[in-house]
Amino acid sequence: MPYEITVRQLIRQLQTVDPDLPVYFAINPDWPHVHRIGQVIEITGPDGAVYIAENGQHAVLPPAVRNQLTWADV
């Protein structure tokens, strides 16, 4: 089931990690790759949200990360 988080929740989670580490998206458990984060934009109004754009594929997701995410080994 999809799970939405707020900007506040994301900030809270990010405050627990080293601020100098690079940040990537882990996308698609069936084809697990690491993607760079691109532009961040905010849309205001009734359908307001924050969008984080993908900025290119970086690598295959390491097995240790797939295990931590409980994604099946590919």
N, C-alpha and C positions, 0 to 999 in steps of 0.2 A: 504494500500500500504506500503511495507517495506521502511524504511528510514535509510540510512547509515549516520553515523557521523564520523568525523575524531578524531584522538587522541587529537588534539588541541581543538576541540569543547567539547569533554568529559572533558578535564582538566578545561576548562572555566566553565562548569556547576558545576563541583565538587568544584571549588574554592568558591562557594557561600554557602557551607554547613559546619557544624562543622567537622573538620578533625579527631576528635576522635570517631565519630560514626561508628558502623559496616556498611559494605556495602553488599547488597544482590541483586540478580536478582529476579525480579518478572516475572514469565514465564507462558505463556499460559492462556489467558482470559477464556477459557472453563474449565480449571482445575487449578485455580489460586493458585500456591504455591510459596514459597520463597526458593531460592536456594543459597547456599554459593558460593562465588567466589573462584576459584582455581588458578592454574598457569596462568601466562600471558606470551605469546610468540610472537615474531616478526618474520615474514617471509619476506625476502628481495627479490628483483628482480621484474620482470614485473608484477607478480601477488601478490606483497607484501601486507601484511595486519598484523594487530595485532589481536591475538585470546586470548580470556579470557575463560578459562575452567571452567566448572561447577564442584563443589566440594561437592555434596551431598545436599539433601533436608533438609531444616531447619524447615519449618512450613507451615500452610495454610496462604495465604495472607490475612491480616486483611481487614475487610470491608471498613475502611476509605481509605486504599490504593487503593482498587479496585474502589472506587468512584472517587478518584483523577485521576486515570488512565482512567476513564470512561469505565471500564469493567463491564459487567452485573454481578449482584449478583448471586452467585451459591448456 
